């Protein structure tokens, strides 16, 4: 029997079906993903990771950034609800401003997953994916404790404290975690806060702005350190650390005569890792956004398939209305000793980014 080209094509197609030719991923619908800003490399990475993780599970992502503008984020979320996304994943700019929008989502049968930042004041937050934020603060403070040898040294050492944005629930967890380590040393007199500015009401940094942190550090230096040396600065985020370092450089820190204080950070952003390599910032806290996105995407898939999302905390995160079932990932301290193994060997960054 003679096979025509058409018959050969039919045979090939049939064989492909029989022997497992790759099939296109099933389209399970669109997930709304609301991120706060592109001004931080960290959030760009989060967005990219969410799109990939959702795609791997067969979903499309409607990813939008709000440019740190609360009304903009609200409008974007409401638009996603109007477009009938399957689930909303929201990293809120201000976790207290979305209650009405989330009620609309609930009325439309749309589940809500808070991403990294807890959404407060709403019963319509179904799940929360984040890192162990109290532990982030603990690790930041332990880097100060380690370098100053606070458990053995007599001191006193001078420290100044910086907090995150007061409208971000995580900022309080970071601060409380850090103070669980530092406060005993402050109470004993081994650590001295020359400015006496202690507590989130005094040390918070609205919108996590580097310029705000830099201005405050400049004021602290001129008011309290004209004849004293700053030995450590608790900074909860790399962006603030960059501003703090700029203020310190401005009055001569970073030389043999005036070495940089021990400065903490968070998010392992490229400029701050370079700063660690250059012996300016001492440490940062790495939170692998790829893992966080996978957890959030897994929650989405479980919700939509009638399953139960993976949860490992049902006590910690009370948003003022309910305790939100959560999954907490473990953060990692990164410093000069382990930055290559923590960031490059894991594939999060490429070595050439630090040349």
SVG drawing of the C-alpha trace seen along z (x, -y; Angstrom):
<svg xmlns="http://www.w3.org/2000/svg" viewBox="-22 -68 65 70">
<polyline fill="none" stroke="black" stroke-width="0.4" points="0.0,0.0 1.3,-3.4 1.2,-6.1 0.3,-9.6 1.8,-12.7 -1.6,-13.3 -1.7,-9.7 1.9,-10.0 0.9,-13.2 -2.1,-11.5 0.1,-8.5 2.7,-10.9 0.0,-12.8 -1.6,-9.6 1.8,-8.4 2.5,-11.6 -0.7,-11.2 0.0,-7.6 3.6,-8.1 3.3,-11.2 4.0,-14.3 4.0,-17.3 0.6,-18.8 -0.1,-22.4 -0.8,-23.4 -4.4,-23.5 -5.8,-27.1 -7.4,-27.1 -8.3,-30.8 -6.8,-34.1 -5.5,-35.0 -5.3,-38.6 -1.9,-39.5 -1.5,-43.0 2.0,-44.1 2.8,-47.4 5.7,-48.9 8.4,-48.4 10.8,-50.7 12.2,-47.7 13.9,-44.9 12.5,-42.6 8.8,-43.2 9.8,-42.8 11.2,-39.4 8.0,-38.6 5.8,-39.5 7.9,-37.5 8.0,-34.5 4.2,-34.6 3.6,-34.7 5.9,-31.7 4.5,-29.6 0.9,-30.2 1.8,-29.4 3.4,-26.1 0.1,-25.2 -1.9,-26.1 -3.1,-29.6 -2.7,-33.0 -1.7,-36.0 -3.1,-39.5 -0.1,-41.1 -0.3,-44.8 1.9,-47.2 0.4,-50.1 3.5,-52.4 3.1,-52.7 -0.2,-54.6 -3.0,-53.3 -6.0,-54.6 -4.2,-53.1 -3.9,-49.7 -7.6,-49.9 -8.7,-50.7 -6.6,-47.9 -8.0,-45.3 -11.6,-46.5 -10.9,-46.2 -9.7,-42.6 -12.9,-41.8 -14.9,-43.3 -13.0,-41.1 -13.9,-38.1 -10.5,-36.7 -10.5,-33.3 -8.5,-34.4 -6.8,-37.6 -3.2,-37.5 -2.5,-40.9 0.7,-42.4 -0.9,-45.4 0.6,-48.9 -1.5,-49.7 -3.1,-46.6 -6.0,-48.6 -7.5,-50.1 -8.9,-47.2 -11.9,-46.1 -14.6,-47.3 -12.9,-45.9 -12.5,-42.5 -16.1,-42.5 -16.9,-42.9 -14.5,-40.0 -16.3,-37.8 -19.7,-38.7 -18.4,-37.6 -17.1,-34.3 -13.4,-35.4 -11.0,-34.1 -8.2,-36.4 -4.6,-35.4 -2.5,-38.0 1.0,-37.9 3.9,-38.8 2.0,-41.6 -1.0,-40.9 -4.3,-42.6 -5.9,-44.0 -9.5,-44.7 -11.2,-42.3 -12.9,-39.0 -12.5,-38.3 -8.8,-37.4 -8.8,-33.6 -5.1,-32.8 -1.7,-34.4 1.7,-33.4 4.7,-35.1 8.1,-34.6 8.5,-34.3 8.7,-38.0 9.4,-37.9 12.4,-35.7 13.6,-38.2 14.0,-40.7 15.7,-38.2 18.2,-37.4 18.9,-41.1 19.5,-41.8 21.7,-38.7 24.0,-40.0 24.6,-43.1 24.9,-40.9 27.5,-38.7 29.8,-41.4 29.8,-43.5 30.2,-40.3 27.4,-41.5 27.3,-38.3 31.0,-38.6 32.1,-42.2 31.6,-44.8 30.6,-47.7 28.9,-50.2 28.2,-50.4 26.1,-53.0 23.2,-51.8 20.4,-53.5 17.1,-51.9 15.2,-52.1 11.7,-50.6 9.7,-50.0 6.6,-51.6 3.9,-51.9 1.2,-51.0 2.9,-47.6 2.0,-45.0 5.3,-43.2 7.3,-46.2 6.0,-45.6 7.0,-41.9 10.5,-42.8 10.9,-45.4 9.6,-43.2 11.8,-40.3 14.8,-42.5 14.0,-44.0 13.6,-40.5 17.4,-40.3 18.5,-43.9 16.3,-45.1 18.1,-43.0 21.4,-44.5 19.8,-48.0 18.3,-47.4 21.7,-46.3 23.4,-49.4 25.7,-47.4 23.9,-49.0 23.1,-52.7 20.6,-54.5 22.0,-58.0 18.9,-59.5 16.6,-57.7 14.4,-57.0 12.9,-53.6 9.6,-52.2 7.9,-52.1 6.1,-55.4 9.6,-57.0 11.7,-55.0 9.3,-54.0 10.0,-55.0 6.9,-55.8 6.6,-53.8 10.1,-52.3 11.6,-55.4 15.5,-55.5 15.4,-59.3 13.4,-59.4 15.9,-57.1 18.9,-59.1 17.4,-62.4 16.7,-60.9 20.2,-59.4 21.7,-62.7 19.7,-64.4 20.8,-61.7 24.4,-62.2 24.4,-65.9 22.4,-65.9 24.0,-63.0 27.2,-61.9 29.5,-64.9 31.8,-63.4 30.6,-59.9 30.8,-56.9 27.8,-54.9 28.7,-51.2 25.5,-49.7 22.4,-50.6 19.3,-48.3 17.9,-48.6 15.0,-46.4 15.3,-46.8 18.2,-47.1 16.6,-50.3 16.8,-52.0 20.3,-50.7 21.5,-52.4 20.1,-55.7 21.7,-55.2 25.1,-54.4 24.9,-57.6 24.3,-59.7 27.2,-58.0 29.6,-58.4 28.6,-62.1 30.3,-62.7 33.3,-60.5 32.3,-56.9 33.9,-54.2 37.5,-55.1 40.1,-53.5 39.6,-56.3 35.8,-56.0 34.8,-52.4 31.3,-51.8 28.9,-50.6 27.3,-47.2 24.3,-47.7 21.6,-45.1 19.2,-44.9 16.6,-42.7 15.8,-41.4 19.3,-40.8 19.0,-43.4 22.0,-43.7 23.2,-47.1 23.2,-46.0 24.9,-42.7 27.6,-44.7 27.7,-46.9 28.3,-43.8 31.1,-42.7 32.6,-46.2 32.5,-45.9 29.9,-48.7 26.6,-47.0 27.3,-44.0 24.3,-41.7 21.0,-41.3 18.1,-38.8 17.4,-36.7 13.8,-35.7 13.6,-33.5 10.7,-35.0 10.6,-31.9 9.6,-29.8 7.0,-32.3 5.5,-32.4 5.3,-28.6 3.5,-28.5 1.0,-31.2 0.4,-29.5 -0.1,-26.2 -2.7,-28.0 -4.5,-29.2 -4.5,-25.8 -5.8,-24.1 -8.6,-26.7 -9.8,-26.3 -9.5,-22.5 -11.4,-22.1 -8.4,-21.0 -6.9,-22.4 -4.0,-24.9 -0.7,-24.0 -0.7,-25.8 1.8,-25.8 0.6,-28.6 -2.9,-29.2 -2.1,-31.4 0.2,-34.3 -1.5,-36.5 -4.6,-38.2 -5.7,-40.9 -8.0,-42.5 -11.0,-40.6 -9.8,-37.0 -6.7,-34.9 -5.7,-34.3 -4.4,-30.7 -0.8,-31.2 2.2,-29.5 5.5,-30.9 8.8,-30.3 12.2,-30.5 14.5,-33.6 18.3,-33.3 21.0,-35.7 23.4,-36.7 26.8,-38.2 30.3,-38.3 30.9,-34.7 28.0,-33.1 26.6,-35.4 27.9,-33.3 26.5,-30.0 23.2,-31.6 22.5,-33.7 24.6,-32.5 24.8,-28.7 21.0,-28.6 20.6,-30.3 18.8,-33.4 21.5,-35.7 24.3,-35.3 27.9,-36.0 28.3,-38.6 25.7,-40.8 28.2,-41.6 31.2,-42.4"/>
</svg>
